[in-house]
Amino acid sequence: MADDLARAILGAEPIFTSEEIAAAAGLSYDEIRRLWRALGFPDSAGSKAFVPADLDALQTVRAVIGTGVVDADTVVRLTRALGSTMARLADWQVSTIAEVLERRIEASENDGPDAWATSGRAVAEALGPVFERLLVYAWRRHLAASASRAEALAADEEDLLRMVVTVGFADLVAFTKLSNGLDDDGLADLVEEFETRCIDVITEGGGRPIKTLGDAVLFVAETPELATDIAFAVVAEIGGDRDLPDVRVGLGTGQVISRLGDVYGPPVNLASRLTAVARRNRVIIDRATADGLSDRFETRAMAQRHLRGFGTVEPLTVRHRWSYNG
């Protein structure tokens, strides 16, 4: 039944082995294997695992490489980014739709062994074409936004992969202990609610969500002031809801490297470390972030402490000046 559902989604029966599709695409077996692994799949071990759409994709890749616009290594890197993103998106989509299917099956009182596959095929056939169009639309919107950011950096003669930003790390308090007391559905609902509301607040505040880690959300903002406003908004949204755990936010400012949709660098690690010293529903920042704040904010140095990877650090608490009470 699972194979039937997969075939319905792929729209065809697998008819090629790795060797056969490599020959048909005009690529070597090693090239096929490298691309397939980058996309996120294991070797097919000689079985017929590929459909005509796979051949079309490989021929497209070969044509792009043949133009000389990008080389094979760049194509593999792009494929790896695409595979990682699509894998997470697919898992997210299936888990969301699974809830819909469970309700449909319960309502129909059809709990036979083929009920899930039958309902799954119906949903896939109904939503598949729609989701494909929306997927391309969303990709174009995000590509346009990313290209605009890169263009702005280029205009300022900045390195397109390196930028100075403020990194924020919002972390749920006592998540491990809380999760041990929840059933699977309750834990999933909690994580989804936290991630969804955090991302909404970050986006509305002018920041950019980078990734979610279940009990934490990583984001960046162009300035310390913007990031601090977002941090307070996250605390108000999450910490102010009695149905959600408390939250704490760490902020670090400095240069990061942007690669494969993620950001790397000392500010990322420092923001994460600062959450460990923050009290619940508080925002903790580093000195570089404090130096970039206007007089709308007031900061206060905390006791020095050792942070793994950074040595002795003096974190700072921050509040809006009008709410600061010493």
Secondary structure in CASP SS format (residue, H / E / C, confidence):
PFRMAT SS
TARGET T0000
AUTHOR 0000-0000-0000
METHOD secondary structure of the structure
MODEL  1
M C 1.00
A H 1.00
D H 1.00
D H 1.00
L H 1.00
A H 1.00
R H 1.00
A H 1.00
I H 1.00
L H 1.00
G C 1.00
A C 1.00
E C 1.00
P C 1.00
I C 1.00
F E 1.00
T C 1.00
S H 1.00
E H 1.00
E H 1.00
I H 1.00
A H 1.00
A H 1.00
A H 1.00
A H 1.00
G C 1.00
L C 1.00
S C 1.00
Y H 1.00
D H 1.00
E H 1.00
I H 1.00
R H 1.00
R H 1.00
L H 1.00
W H 1.00
R H 1.00
A H 1.00
L H 1.00
G C 1.00
F C 1.00
P C 1.00
D C 1.00
S C 1.00
A C 1.00
G C 1.00
S C 1.00
K C 1.00
A C 1.00
F E 1.00
V C 1.00
P H 1.00
A H 1.00
D H 1.00
L H 1.00
D H 1.00
A H 1.00
L H 1.00
Q H 1.00
T H 1.00
V H 1.00
R H 1.00
A H 1.00
V H 1.00
I H 1.00
G H 1.00
T H 1.00
G C 1.00
V C 1.00
V C 1.00
D C 1.00
A H 1.00
D H 1.00
T H 1.00
V H 1.00
V H 1.00
R H 1.00
L H 1.00
T H 1.00
R H 1.00
A H 1.00
L H 1.00
G H 1.00
S H 1.00
T H 1.00
M H 1.00
A H 1.00
R H 1.00
L H 1.00
A H 1.00
D H 1.00
W H 1.00
Q H 1.00
V H 1.00
S H 1.00
T H 1.00
I H 1.00
A H 1.00
E H 1.00
V H 1.00
L H 1.00
E H 1.00
R H 1.00
R H 1.00
I H 1.00
E H 1.00
A H 1.00
S H 1.00
E C 1.00
N C 1.00
D C 1.00
G C 1.00
P C 1.00
D C 1.00
A H 1.00
W H 1.00
A H 1.00
T H 1.00
S H 1.00
G H 1.00
R H 1.00
A H 1.00
V H 1.00
A H 1.00
E H 1.00
A H 1.00
L H 1.00
G H 1.00
P H 1.00
V H 1.00
F H 1.00
E H 1.00
R H 1.00
L H 1.00
L H 1.00
V H 1.00
Y H 1.00
A H 1.00
W H 1.00
R H 1.00
R H 1.00
H H 1.00
L H 1.00
A H 1.00
A H 1.00
S H 1.00
A H 1.00
S H 1.00
R H 1.00
A H 1.00
E H 1.00
A H 1.00
L H 1.00
A H 1.00
A H 1.00
D C 1.00
E C 1.00
E C 1.00
D C 1.00
L C 1.00
L C 1.00
R E 1.00
M E 1.00
V E 1.00
V E 1.00
T E 1.00
V E 1.00
G E 1.00
F E 1.00
A E 1.00
D E 1.00
L E 1.00
V C 1.00
A C 1.00
F H 1.00
T H 1.00
K H 1.00
L H 1.00
S H 1.00
N H 1.00
G C 1.00
L C 1.00
D C 1.00
D H 1.00
D H 1.00
G H 1.00
L H 1.00
A H 1.00
D H 1.00
L H 1.00
V H 1.00
E H 1.00
E H 1.00
F H 1.00
E H 1.00
T H 1.00
R H 1.00
C H 1.00
I H 1.00
D H 1.00
V H 1.00
I H 1.00
T H 1.00
E H 1.00
G C 1.00
G C 1.00
G C 1.00
R E 1.00
P E 1.00
I E 1.00
K E 1.00
T E 1.00
L C 1.00
G C 1.00
D C 1.00
A E 1.00
V E 1.00
L E 1.00
F E 1.00
V E 1.00
A E 1.00
E C 1.00
T C 1.00
P H 1.00
E H 1.00
L H 1.00
A H 1.00
T H 1.00
D H 1.00
I H 1.00
A H 1.00
F H 1.00
A H 1.00
V H 1.00
V H 1.00
A H 1.00
E H 1.00
I H 1.00
G H 1.00
G C 1.00
D C 1.00
R C 1.00
D C 1.00
L C 1.00
P C 1.00
D C 1.00
V E 1.00
R E 1.00
V E 1.00
G E 1.00
L E 1.00
G E 1.00
T E 1.00
G E 1.00
Q E 1.00
V E 1.00
I E 1.00
S E 1.00
R E 1.00
L C 1.00
G C 1.00
D E 1.00
V E 1.00
Y E 1.00
G C 1.00
P H 1.00
P H 1.00
V H 1.00
N H 1.00
L H 1.00
A H 1.00
S H 1.00
R H 1.00
L H 1.00
T H 1.00
A C 1.00
V C 1.00
A C 1.00
R C 1.00
R C 1.00
N C 1.00
R C 1.00
V E 1.00
I E 1.00
I E 1.00
D C 1.00
R H 1.00
A H 1.00
T H 1.00
A H 1.00
D H 1.00
G C 1.00
L C 1.00
S C 1.00
D C 1.00
R C 1.00
F E 1.00
E E 1.00
T E 1.00
R E 1.00
A E 1.00
M C 1.00
A C 1.00
Q C 1.00
R E 1.00
H E 1.00
L E 1.00
R C 1.00
G C 1.00
F C 1.00
G E 1.00
T E 1.00
V E 1.00
E C 1.00
P C 1.00
L E 1.00
T E 1.00
V E 1.00
R E 1.00
H E 1.00
R H 1.00
W H 1.00
S H 1.00
Y C 1.00
N C 1.00
G C 1.00
END
